Amino acid sequence: MTRLLETRRLKAGYLGRAVVDKVWLSVQPGEVVCLLGPNGSGKTTTLMTIAGELDPVDGIVMFRNVPTFTPMYQRVRSEVGLVTEDRLIFTKMSTYDNLRVGGGDPERALELFPELRTRLNVRGGMLSGGEQQMLALARALSREPSLLLADEMSLGLAPMIVDRLLGAVRDAADKRGTGALIVEQHARKALKYSDRMYLMSRGKIVLELPADEAFARIDEIEESYLSGSAESEDDHIERLRRKNKRKAWRRQRVRERELTRLSGKIASTRRPEDDDAYFDAEQQRREWSQQARR
């Protein structure tokens, strides 16, 4: 069967620095796949790279076995629906106009969430958080996308609303063959509506399981991976920067020792133990610079 979405050795990050490393994942038509992991593990970075908001550092994103390099707006216009935790709605436009501007069928959206029918003339900014996320999801699904990408759409919402949102995603997969990749913090709820699960930690996929098997092991998964937060992406970038710089300094010391041996003169008195002092001094200078710009 042709895979709707596939990533191969995907590396993603910011300013050319990878915080997600060698991610392989796939989504079939009619399948709901959840991507779980602690805060800062790289889930949103992975999703935004698949959506086209971020360029891959390495690796490829494939739709229907064809590599894609198009920007996000072209992917969303073609066959990708995107829902983010930011509730992408126009706050000064009415609910009905928000549905129309998405290019989908407003009636189809209202079938998914009848609760919005009485709120059609209300501005988006006056809706509750749950209603805003219903609006964003209804607008995305009303266009009948082949693939839905949802990032933390249940963030800060009541459990009943979370069930309505995830239920709508499951319904679109079962009835219309929509494939879905959802990033979620509510692991137990996400697994109830999913077919498969990927678990991400520190920028890497560490576990892939069918949803029912993952649900049976949820206590183990939560204790081992989901309790607490992983390092932030800024910390991850800094750790990789220091690692790469240490490698460069080690190569430099090899050259300096050879130069000392050939010339008989000491090329450098710096020792490996001094590296941390240089890093600390760099960090202090960056903090001073940031304070000065404020």
BARO-566342 format. One line per 3 residues: number of its first residue (from 0); their letters; for each residue y, x, z of N, C-alpha, C. Coordinates in Angstrom, 2 decimals. Example, Ala and Ser with C-alpha at 12.3 -4.5 7.8 and 13.67 -1.06 7.14 Angstrom:
0> as> -5.69,13.19,7.80,-4.50,12.30,7.80,-3.30,13.20,7.80; -2.25,12.85,7.08,-1.06,13.67,7.14,0.03,12.90,7.87
//
This chain:
0> mtr> -1.20,0.84,0.00,0.00,0.00,0.00,1.26,0.88,0.00; 2.25,0.48,-0.79,3.50,1.22,-0.85,4.26,1.06,0.46; 4.65,2.16,1.04,5.40,2.11,2.29,6.84,1.73,2.01
3> lle> 7.35,0.81,2.81,8.73,0.38,2.64,9.69,1.49,3.02; 9.41,2.14,4.13,10.25,3.25,4.62,9.35,4.38,5.07; 9.78,5.59,4.76,9.05,6.76,5.25,10.02,7.93,5.39
6> trr> 9.88,8.67,6.47,10.62,9.92,6.60,9.61,11.06,6.66; 9.98,12.18,6.05,9.10,13.34,6.03,9.85,14.57,6.54; 9.35,15.12,7.63,9.94,16.32,8.23,11.45,16.18,8.39
9> lka> 11.87,15.02,8.84,13.30,14.73,8.92,13.94,15.48,10.08; 14.96,16.26,9.74,15.81,16.89,10.74,17.20,16.29,10.60; 17.77,15.89,11.71,19.07,15.22,11.67,19.91,15.67,12.84
12> gyl> 21.22,15.61,12.64,22.12,16.02,13.71,23.56,15.94,13.26; 24.38,16.79,13.83,25.82,16.73,13.61,26.34,18.13,13.31; 27.24,18.19,12.32,27.86,19.45,11.92,26.80,20.48,11.52
15> gra> 25.73,20.00,10.89,24.68,20.90,10.43,23.71,21.36,11.50; 23.89,20.89,12.73,23.01,21.30,13.83,22.03,20.18,14.12; 20.76,20.46,14.03,19.72,19.44,14.18,19.49,19.12,15.65
18> vvd> 19.50,17.84,15.99,19.10,17.38,17.32,17.81,16.56,17.23; 17.41,16.24,16.00,16.14,15.58,15.74,15.33,16.50,14.84; 14.08,16.75,15.19,13.33,17.80,14.52,12.00,17.27,13.97
21> kvw> 11.84,17.38,12.64,10.57,17.13,11.95,9.97,15.77,12.33; 10.74,14.73,12.06,10.29,13.37,12.37,9.56,12.77,11.17; 8.34,12.34,11.41,7.55,11.61,10.42,7.37,10.20,10.96
24> lsv> 7.86,9.21,10.24,7.60,7.82,10.63,7.59,6.96,9.38; 7.01,5.78,9.50,6.91,4.89,8.35,6.95,3.44,8.82; 7.34,2.55,7.89,7.36,1.11,8.13,6.80,0.43,6.90
27> qpg> 5.86,-0.46,7.10,5.27,-1.24,6.01,6.00,-2.57,5.88; 5.93,-3.22,4.71,6.49,-4.58,4.59,5.84,-5.53,5.59; 6.65,-6.36,6.24,6.14,-7.31,7.21,5.75,-6.71,8.55
30> evv> 6.14,-5.48,8.80,5.77,-4.78,10.02,7.00,-4.52,10.87; 6.87,-4.74,12.18,7.93,-4.42,13.13,7.51,-3.17,13.90; 8.31,-2.13,13.78,8.02,-0.85,14.44,9.15,-0.58,15.43
33> cll> 8.79,-0.27,16.68,9.83,0.05,17.65,9.83,1.55,17.93; 11.02,2.08,18.09,11.23,3.49,18.39,11.75,3.57,19.82; 10.93,4.08,20.71,11.26,4.15,22.13,11.55,5.58,22.55
36> gpn> 12.23,5.72,23.66,12.53,7.04,24.21,13.66,6.97,25.20; 13.81,7.98,26.05,14.90,7.99,27.03,16.24,8.19,26.35; 17.31,7.96,27.09,18.66,8.20,26.57,18.81,9.65,26.15
39> gsg> 19.45,9.86,25.01,19.69,11.22,24.54,18.52,11.85,23.83; 17.47,11.08,23.53,16.29,11.68,22.88,16.42,11.77,21.37; 17.46,11.13,20.79,17.67,11.25,19.34,17.34,9.99,18.56
42> ktt> 17.12,8.87,19.23,16.73,7.63,18.54,17.83,7.13,17.62; 19.05,7.03,18.15,20.16,6.53,17.34,20.48,7.49,16.20; 20.41,8.78,16.45,20.64,9.77,15.39,19.64,9.58,14.26
45> tlm> 18.37,9.35,14.62,17.34,9.11,13.60,17.66,7.86,12.80; 18.01,6.77,13.49,18.28,5.51,12.80,19.50,5.62,11.89; 20.56,6.28,12.36,21.76,6.41,11.55,21.54,7.31,10.33
48> tia> 20.62,8.25,10.44,20.27,9.09,9.29,19.49,8.27,8.27; 18.58,7.43,8.74,17.83,6.56,7.83,18.78,5.57,7.14; 19.78,5.08,7.89,20.74,4.13,7.32,21.69,4.79,6.34
51> gel> 21.83,6.11,6.38,22.73,6.81,5.47,24.06,7.17,6.06; 24.28,6.85,7.33,25.54,7.22,8.00,25.63,8.73,8.21; 24.49,9.37,8.47,24.42,10.82,8.64,23.57,11.42,7.53
54> dpv> 23.97,12.60,7.06,23.16,13.31,6.07,22.06,14.09,6.79; 20.85,14.09,6.25,19.78,14.89,6.88,20.12,16.38,6.85; 19.78,17.07,7.92,19.88,18.52,7.94,18.76,19.11,7.09
57> dgi> 17.61,18.46,7.14,16.45,18.86,6.33,15.51,17.66,6.26; 14.54,17.71,5.36,13.61,16.61,5.20,14.19,15.52,4.32; 13.42,14.45,4.15,13.85,13.38,3.25,13.58,12.01,3.86
60> vmf> 14.37,11.04,3.39,14.17,9.62,3.70,13.74,8.95,2.40; 12.67,8.15,2.46,12.13,7.52,1.26,12.05,6.01,1.44; 12.51,5.27,0.41,12.34,3.84,0.34,11.39,3.53,-0.80
63> rnv> 10.30,2.85,-0.48,9.29,2.50,-1.48,8.83,3.75,-2.25; 8.57,4.82,-1.49,8.05,6.09,-2.02,9.03,6.84,-2.92; 10.30,6.44,-2.90,11.33,7.11,-3.71,12.35,7.74,-2.77
66> ptf> 12.57,9.06,-2.83,13.59,9.69,-1.99,14.97,9.10,-2.27; 15.74,8.88,-1.23,17.08,8.32,-1.40,18.11,9.25,-0.78; 19.23,9.39,-1.48,20.34,10.22,-0.99,21.65,9.45,-1.06
69> tpm> 21.57,8.13,-1.21,22.76,7.31,-1.36,23.46,7.13,-0.01; 24.78,6.88,0.00,25.49,6.65,1.26,25.11,5.30,1.86; 25.54,5.07,3.09,25.13,3.89,3.83,25.54,2.60,3.14
72> yqr> 26.76,2.52,2.61,27.21,1.25,2.05,26.36,0.82,0.86; 25.83,1.78,0.10,24.97,1.42,-1.02,23.60,0.94,-0.54; 23.08,1.55,0.51,21.79,1.12,1.05,21.89,-0.29,1.63
75> vrs> 23.00,-0.57,2.33,23.18,-1.89,2.93,23.39,-2.95,1.85; 24.06,-2.59,0.76,24.27,-3.54,-0.32,22.98,-3.87,-1.06; 22.03,-2.94,-1.06,20.82,-3.16,-1.84,19.75,-3.91,-1.05
78> evg> 19.11,-3.27,-0.08,17.98,-3.94,0.58,17.84,-3.61,2.05; 18.86,-3.04,2.65,18.79,-2.66,4.06,19.75,-3.52,4.88; 19.25,-4.09,5.97,20.10,-4.79,6.93,20.28,-3.91,8.15
81> lvt> 21.50,-3.86,8.68,21.81,-2.96,9.79,22.47,-3.75,10.92; 21.92,-3.60,12.13,22.50,-4.20,13.33,22.60,-3.10,14.37; 23.79,-2.91,14.93,24.00,-1.84,15.91,24.36,-2.42,17.27
84> edr> 24.38,-1.57,18.26,24.75,-2.00,19.61,26.22,-2.38,19.69; 27.04,-1.96,18.69,28.48,-2.22,18.71,28.85,-3.62,18.26; 27.83,-4.42,17.83,28.07,-5.80,17.40,29.11,-5.83,16.29
87> lif> 28.69,-5.42,15.13,29.60,-5.25,13.99,30.05,-6.60,13.45; 31.08,-7.16,14.06,31.65,-8.40,13.58,33.16,-8.24,13.46; 33.77,-9.15,12.72,35.23,-9.16,12.60,35.77,-10.10,13.67
90> tkm> 36.41,-9.52,14.67,36.78,-10.29,15.86,37.87,-11.34,15.58; 38.69,-11.14,14.55,39.78,-12.09,14.27,39.41,-13.11,13.21; 38.19,-13.03,12.71,37.71,-14.01,11.74,36.80,-15.01,12.44
93> sty> 36.72,-16.21,11.90,35.86,-17.23,12.49,34.39,-16.85,12.30; 33.55,-17.51,13.07,32.11,-17.27,12.95,31.63,-17.56,11.53; 32.11,-18.66,10.95,31.69,-19.02,9.59,32.13,-17.96,8.58
96> dnl> 33.36,-17.47,8.70,33.84,-16.44,7.78,33.07,-15.14,7.97; 32.67,-14.83,9.19,31.84,-13.65,9.43,30.51,-13.76,8.70; 29.94,-14.96,8.68,28.68,-15.16,7.97,28.88,-15.05,6.46
99> rvg> 29.97,-15.59,5.96,30.24,-15.56,4.51,30.50,-14.15,4.01; 31.24,-13.36,4.80,31.65,-12.04,4.33,30.46,-11.10,4.21; 29.35,-11.43,4.87,28.16,-10.59,4.78,27.42,-10.73,3.47
102> ggd> 27.78,-11.74,2.69,27.12,-11.90,1.38,25.81,-12.66,1.44; 25.45,-13.18,2.61,24.21,-13.93,2.74,24.46,-15.43,2.68; 23.45,-16.18,3.02,23.52,-17.64,3.02,23.83,-18.12,4.43
105> per> 25.04,-18.70,4.67,25.38,-19.15,6.02,24.39,-20.17,6.57; 23.87,-21.06,5.72,22.90,-22.05,6.19,21.61,-21.40,6.67; 21.21,-20.36,5.96,20.02,-19.62,6.37,20.27,-18.98,7.74
108> ale> 21.47,-18.44,7.95,21.80,-17.83,9.24,21.79,-18.87,10.36; 22.28,-20.07,10.07,22.32,-21.12,11.09,20.93,-21.66,11.39; 20.03,-21.57,10.43,18.64,-21.95,10.70,18.01,-20.99,11.70
111> lfp> 18.37,-19.71,11.59,17.84,-18.71,12.51,18.38,-18.91,13.92; 19.68,-19.20,14.02,20.33,-19.36,15.32,21.17,-20.64,15.30; 20.54,-21.80,15.55,21.29,-23.07,15.57,22.42,-23.08,16.60
114> elr> 22.33,-22.20,17.60,23.37,-22.15,18.63,24.74,-21.86,18.05; 24.77,-21.20,16.90,26.05,-20.81,16.30,26.73,-21.98,15.56; 26.01,-23.06,15.31,26.57,-24.15,14.52,27.79,-24.77,15.19
117> trl> 27.76,-24.88,16.50,28.91,-25.46,17.22,30.03,-24.45,17.41; 29.82,-23.21,16.98,30.83,-22.16,17.19,31.40,-21.65,15.87; 31.21,-22.41,14.80,31.60,-21.93,13.48,33.10,-21.69,13.34
120> nvr> 33.92,-22.46,14.04,35.37,-22.31,13.93,35.98,-21.43,15.00; 35.13,-20.82,15.80,35.60,-19.94,16.88,35.69,-18.50,16.36; 36.76,-17.82,16.72,36.91,-16.42,16.32,35.79,-15.57,16.91
123> ggm> 35.39,-14.55,16.14,34.31,-13.69,16.59,34.58,-13.03,17.92; 35.83,-12.67,18.17,36.18,-12.01,19.42,36.10,-12.92,20.63; 36.05,-14.25,20.41,35.98,-15.21,21.52,34.55,-15.61,21.84
126> lsg> 33.58,-15.12,21.07,32.18,-15.42,21.35,31.69,-14.57,22.52; 30.66,-15.04,23.18,30.04,-14.24,24.23,29.30,-13.06,23.60; 28.90,-12.10,24.44,28.18,-10.94,23.92,26.90,-11.33,23.19
129> geq> 26.16,-12.28,23.79,24.93,-12.73,23.15,25.18,-13.42,21.83; 26.22,-14.25,21.78,26.56,-14.94,20.53,27.02,-13.96,19.46; 27.75,-12.93,19.86,28.18,-11.93,18.88,26.99,-11.20,18.28
132> qml> 26.00,-10.86,19.12,24.84,-10.16,18.59,23.97,-11.10,17.75; 23.89,-12.38,18.13,23.22,-13.35,17.28,23.90,-13.44,15.91; 25.22,-13.45,15.92,25.98,-13.51,14.68,25.69,-12.30,13.81
135> ala> 25.70,-11.11,14.41,25.45,-9.88,13.65,24.04,-9.89,13.06; 23.05,-10.31,13.85,21.66,-10.34,13.37,21.47,-11.43,12.34; 22.05,-12.61,12.56,21.93,-13.70,11.60,22.54,-13.31,10.26
138> ral> 23.68,-12.65,10.30,24.33,-12.22,9.05,23.46,-11.23,8.30; 22.83,-10.30,9.03,21.98,-9.31,8.38,20.73,-9.96,7.78; 20.09,-10.86,8.53,18.84,-11.47,8.06,19.08,-12.53,7.00
141> sre> 20.27,-13.13,6.96,20.54,-14.17,5.96,20.59,-13.59,4.55; 20.76,-12.28,4.44,20.75,-11.63,3.13,19.33,-11.31,2.68; 18.35,-11.64,3.54,16.93,-11.40,3.27,16.68,-9.95,2.84
144> psl> 17.02,-9.00,3.72,16.79,-7.58,3.39,15.31,-7.24,3.40; 14.95,-6.22,2.66,13.57,-5.74,2.70,13.31,-4.98,3.99; 14.36,-4.29,4.49,14.22,-3.47,5.69,15.36,-3.77,6.64
147> lla> 15.04,-4.00,7.91,16.05,-4.20,8.94,16.03,-3.01,9.89; 17.21,-2.44,10.13,17.38,-1.36,11.09,18.23,-1.90,12.24; 17.69,-1.88,13.44,18.40,-2.44,14.59,18.46,-1.41,15.71
150> dem> 19.67,-1.12,16.17,19.87,-0.10,17.19,20.39,-0.73,18.47; 19.54,-0.78,19.49,19.93,-1.26,20.82,20.66,-2.60,20.75; 20.18,-3.52,19.94,20.90,-4.79,19.78,20.85,-5.65,21.04
153> slg> 19.95,-5.32,21.97,19.84,-6.10,23.20,20.63,-5.49,24.35; 21.41,-4.46,24.08,22.12,-3.74,25.14,23.07,-4.67,25.90; 22.86,-4.78,27.21,23.76,-5.54,28.06,23.59,-7.04,27.98
156> lap> 22.51,-7.54,27.35,22.33,-8.98,27.18,21.29,-9.52,28.15; 21.35,-10.82,28.40,20.40,-11.48,29.29,19.01,-11.48,28.67; 17.95,-11.45,29.49,16.59,-11.43,28.96,16.28,-12.57,27.99
159> miv> 16.84,-13.77,28.24,16.58,-14.90,27.35,17.15,-14.63,25.95; 18.35,-14.02,25.91,18.96,-13.70,24.62,18.17,-12.61,23.91; 17.68,-11.64,24.68,16.87,-10.57,24.09,15.64,-11.15,23.42
162> drl> 14.99,-12.12,24.08,13.81,-12.76,23.49,14.18,-13.50,22.19; 15.33,-14.14,22.16,15.76,-14.85,20.95,15.98,-13.87,19.80; 16.61,-12.74,20.09,16.89,-11.76,19.05,15.60,-11.14,18.51
165> lga> 14.76,-10.66,19.41,13.52,-10.03,18.99,12.58,-11.04,18.32; 12.62,-12.29,18.79,11.82,-13.33,18.16,12.25,-13.59,16.72; 13.55,-13.53,16.47,14.06,-13.72,15.11,13.61,-12.59,14.19
168> vrd> 13.57,-11.37,14.72,13.09,-10.23,13.94,11.61,-10.40,13.61; 10.83,-10.80,14.61,9.40,-11.04,14.40,9.17,-12.14,13.37; 9.96,-13.20,13.44,9.83,-14.32,12.52,10.14,-13.89,11.09
171> aad> 11.19,-13.05,10.91,11.54,-12.56,9.57,10.42,-11.70,9.00; 9.77,-10.92,9.85,8.67,-10.07,9.39,7.47,-10.91,8.98; 7.14,-11.92,9.77,5.95,-12.73,9.50,6.14,-13.66,8.31
174> krg> 7.33,-14.27,8.18,7.52,-15.30,7.16,8.10,-14.76,5.86; 8.86,-13.69,5.91,9.53,-13.19,4.72,9.12,-11.77,4.34; 8.25,-11.17,5.12,7.77,-9.83,4.79,8.79,-8.73,5.02
177> tga> 9.80,-9.01,5.86,10.81,-8.00,6.17,10.21,-6.92,7.07; 10.39,-5.67,6.70,10.01,-4.57,7.57,11.15,-4.28,8.53; 10.85,-3.90,9.76,11.89,-3.67,10.76,11.60,-2.43,11.57
180> liv> 12.64,-1.62,11.75,12.59,-0.48,12.66,13.63,-0.74,13.73; 13.19,-0.93,14.97,14.12,-1.28,16.05,14.10,-0.21,17.12; 15.28,0.21,17.52,15.46,1.14,18.64,15.75,0.29,19.87
183> eqh> 14.97,0.47,20.91,15.10,-0.39,22.09,14.95,0.38,23.39; 15.69,-0.08,24.41,15.50,0.41,25.77,14.54,-0.49,26.54; 14.49,-1.79,26.18,13.57,-2.72,26.83,12.17,-2.51,26.24
186> ark> 11.45,-1.53,26.76,10.17,-1.13,26.15,9.16,-2.27,26.17; 9.03,-2.94,27.30,8.01,-3.98,27.42,8.29,-5.15,26.47; 9.55,-5.56,26.40,9.89,-6.67,25.50,9.72,-6.25,24.04
189> alk> 10.14,-5.04,23.70,10.03,-4.57,22.32,8.57,-4.53,21.88; 7.69,-4.08,22.75,6.27,-3.98,22.39,5.64,-5.35,22.19; 6.13,-6.39,22.88,5.59,-7.73,22.72,5.80,-8.25,21.30
192> ysd> 6.87,-7.80,20.65,7.22,-8.32,19.32,6.92,-7.31,18.21; 6.32,-6.17,18.53,6.13,-5.09,17.56,4.67,-4.95,17.16; 4.46,-4.26,16.04,3.11,-3.93,15.57,2.73,-2.50,15.96
195> rmy> 3.70,-1.61,15.88,3.44,-0.20,16.22,4.62,0.35,17.01; 4.36,1.50,17.64,5.38,2.15,18.44,5.41,3.65,18.16; 6.62,4.19,18.05,6.81,5.64,18.08,7.57,5.96,19.36
198> lms> 7.16,7.02,20.03,7.83,7.46,21.25,8.50,8.80,20.97; 9.80,8.86,21.21,10.58,10.07,20.94,11.05,10.70,22.24; 10.95,12.02,22.29,11.45,12.76,23.44,12.02,14.09,22.96
201> rgk> 13.24,14.40,23.38,13.90,15.65,23.03,13.89,15.90,21.52; 14.15,14.83,20.76,14.31,14.98,19.32,13.02,15.02,18.52; 11.87,14.78,19.17,10.60,14.85,18.45,9.76,13.61,18.76
204> ivl> 8.95,13.21,17.77,7.99,12.14,18.00,6.81,12.72,18.76; 6.57,12.21,19.96,5.50,12.76,20.80,4.30,11.84,20.88; 4.46,10.58,20.41,3.35,9.64,20.53,3.53,8.52,19.51
207> elp> 2.44,8.14,18.86,2.41,6.98,17.96,1.19,6.15,18.31; 1.43,4.85,18.59,0.34,3.98,19.01,0.54,2.57,18.47; -0.55,1.81,18.26,-0.39,0.37,18.04,0.29,-0.26,19.25
210> ade> 1.03,-1.32,19.03,1.83,-1.90,20.11,0.96,-2.40,21.25; -0.19,-3.02,20.93,-1.03,-3.55,22.01,-1.60,-2.43,22.88; -1.97,-1.31,22.25,-2.46,-0.17,23.02,-1.35,0.45,23.85
213> afa> -0.15,0.54,23.27,0.98,1.09,24.01,1.33,0.20,25.20; 1.23,-1.13,25.01,1.54,-2.05,26.11,0.54,-1.88,27.25; -0.71,-1.61,26.88,-1.73,-1.39,27.91,-1.47,-0.11,28.70
216> rid> -0.77,0.84,28.09,-0.47,2.11,28.75,1.00,2.22,29.16; 1.68,1.08,29.26,3.13,1.10,29.45,3.53,1.77,30.76; 2.74,1.59,31.83,3.09,2.24,33.10,3.07,3.76,32.96
219> eie> 2.05,4.26,32.28,1.95,5.71,32.05,3.10,6.21,31.18; 3.42,5.45,30.14,4.49,5.85,29.22,5.84,5.86,29.94; 6.10,4.81,30.73,7.38,4.74,31.44,7.51,5.86,32.46
222> esy> 6.44,6.16,33.16,6.50,7.21,34.18,6.67,8.59,33.55; 6.01,8.82,32.41,6.02,10.15,31.80,7.25,10.40,30.94; 7.75,9.36,30.26,8.79,9.58,29.25,10.06,8.77,29.44
225> lsg> 9.96,7.56,29.98,11.11,6.66,29.96,11.88,6.60,31.26; 11.39,7.24,32.31,12.12,7.25,33.57,13.20,8.32,33.51; 14.45,7.91,33.74,15.55,8.87,33.67,16.00,9.08,32.25
228> sae> 16.81,10.10,32.04,17.39,10.40,30.73,17.01,11.80,30.30; 16.89,11.96,29.00,16.72,13.30,28.45,18.08,13.97,28.40; 18.09,15.23,27.99,19.37,15.91,27.87,20.20,15.23,26.80
231> sed> 21.53,15.27,26.97,22.42,14.67,25.98,22.37,15.49,24.70; 22.87,14.86,23.61,22.87,15.57,22.34,23.79,16.79,22.38; 24.91,16.68,23.14,25.80,17.84,23.27,25.08,18.98,23.98
234> dhi> 24.33,18.65,25.03,23.57,19.69,25.75,22.49,20.28,24.85; 21.86,19.41,24.05,20.80,19.88,23.14,21.38,20.86,22.11; 22.55,20.51,21.56,23.21,21.38,20.58,23.57,22.71,21.21
237> erl> 24.09,22.68,22.45,24.47,23.91,23.12,23.26,24.78,23.42; 22.14,24.14,23.81,20.92,24.91,24.08,20.41,25.59,22.82; 20.43,24.88,21.69,19.99,25.49,20.44,20.94,26.60,20.00
240> rrk> 22.24,26.41,20.23,23.21,27.45,19.85,22.96,28.73,20.63; 22.71,28.59,21.93,22.44,29.76,22.76,21.13,30.43,22.35; 20.13,29.62,22.03,18.84,30.17,21.61,18.99,31.00,20.33
243> nkr> 19.72,30.45,19.35,19.91,31.16,18.09,20.74,32.42,18.27; 21.72,32.35,19.17,22.57,33.51,19.39,21.80,34.62,20.10; 20.93,34.26,21.02,20.10,35.27,21.68,19.21,35.99,20.66
246> kaw> 18.65,35.22,19.71,17.84,35.85,18.66,18.67,36.85,17.86; 19.90,36.46,17.49,20.76,37.36,16.72,21.10,38.61,17.53; 21.34,38.45,18.82,21.67,39.60,19.66,20.47,40.53,19.81
249> rrq> 19.25,39.96,19.90,18.06,40.81,19.99,17.90,41.66,18.73; 18.13,41.07,17.57,18.06,41.84,16.32,19.13,42.92,16.29; 20.30,42.58,16.82,21.39,43.56,16.84,21.03,44.74,17.76
252> rvr> 20.38,44.47,18.88,20.02,45.55,19.79,18.98,46.47,19.18; 18.08,45.93,18.38,17.12,46.78,17.68,17.84,47.75,16.76; 18.84,47.24,16.03,19.61,48.12,15.14,20.41,49.15,15.93
255> ere> 20.95,48.73,17.06,21.73,49.66,17.88,20.85,50.76,18.45; 19.64,50.41,18.89,18.74,51.45,19.40,18.36,52.44,18.31; 18.12,51.93,17.11,17.79,52.84,16.00,18.98,53.72,15.65
258> ltr> 20.19,53.14,15.69,21.39,53.93,15.41,21.59,55.00,16.49; 21.34,54.65,17.74,21.44,55.62,18.83,20.43,56.75,18.65; 19.22,56.41,18.25,18.20,57.42,18.04,18.56,58.37,16.90
261> lsg> 19.14,57.85,15.84,19.45,58.68,14.68,20.70,59.52,14.89; 21.69,58.95,15.56,22.98,59.64,15.70,23.08,60.44,16.99; 22.26,60.08,17.97,22.37,60.75,19.26,23.52,60.26,20.10
264> kia> 24.20,59.21,19.61,25.33,58.63,20.35,24.98,57.21,20.76; 25.43,56.81,21.93,25.13,55.47,22.43,25.95,54.46,21.63; 25.26,53.52,20.95,25.96,52.54,20.12,26.49,51.37,20.95
267> str> 25.82,51.04,22.04,26.27,49.92,22.87,25.67,50.06,24.26; 26.45,49.65,25.26,25.96,49.69,26.65,25.59,48.29,27.16; 25.67,47.33,26.28,25.39,45.95,26.69,23.89,45.73,26.87
270> rpe> 23.53,45.01,27.96,22.13,44.76,28.27,21.80,43.27,28.09; 20.52,42.94,27.91,20.14,41.52,27.77,20.57,40.67,28.96; 20.62,41.29,30.16,21.02,40.52,31.35,22.48,40.07,31.28
273> ddd> 23.27,40.70,30.37,24.68,40.35,30.27,24.92,39.11,29.41; 23.87,38.61,28.72,24.07,37.50,27.78,24.62,36.26,28.47; 24.08,35.93,29.63,24.52,34.71,30.32,25.99,34.79,30.70
276> ayf> 26.46,35.99,31.06,27.87,36.14,31.42,28.76,35.85,30.21; 28.32,36.29,29.02,29.10,36.01,27.81,29.11,34.52,27.52; 27.97,33.85,27.67,27.90,32.40,27.44,28.80,31.65,28.42
279> dae> 28.77,32.05,29.68,29.61,31.38,30.68,31.09,31.57,30.36; 31.45,32.76,29.90,32.85,33.01,29.54,33.26,32.16,28.34; 32.36,32.01,27.36,32.65,31.15,26.21,32.84,29.70,26.64
282> qqr> 31.98,29.23,27.52,32.08,27.86,28.00,33.40,27.64,28.73; 33.80,28.61,29.53,35.05,28.49,30.26,36.24,28.43,29.31; 36.21,29.26,28.25,37.31,29.25,27.28,37.38,27.91,26.55
285> rew> 36.21,27.32,26.21,36.21,26.02,25.54,36.78,24.93,26.44; 36.43,24.97,27.73,36.96,23.97,28.66,38.47,24.10,28.81; 38.95,25.33,28.90,40.41,25.54,28.98,41.10,25.03,27.73
288> sqq> 40.49,25.29,26.57,41.08,24.84,25.31,41.15,23.33,25.24; 40.07,22.64,25.69,40.07,21.18,25.69,41.13,20.61,26.63; 41.28,21.24,27.80,42.28,20.78,28.75,43.69,20.98,28.18
291> arr> 43.90,22.09,27.47,45.22,22.35,26.89,45.57,21.33,25.81; 44.55,20.90,25.03,44.82,19.90,23.96,45.13,18.53,24.53; 44.61,18.24,25.72,44.91,16.95,26.35,46.35,16.91,26.83
//
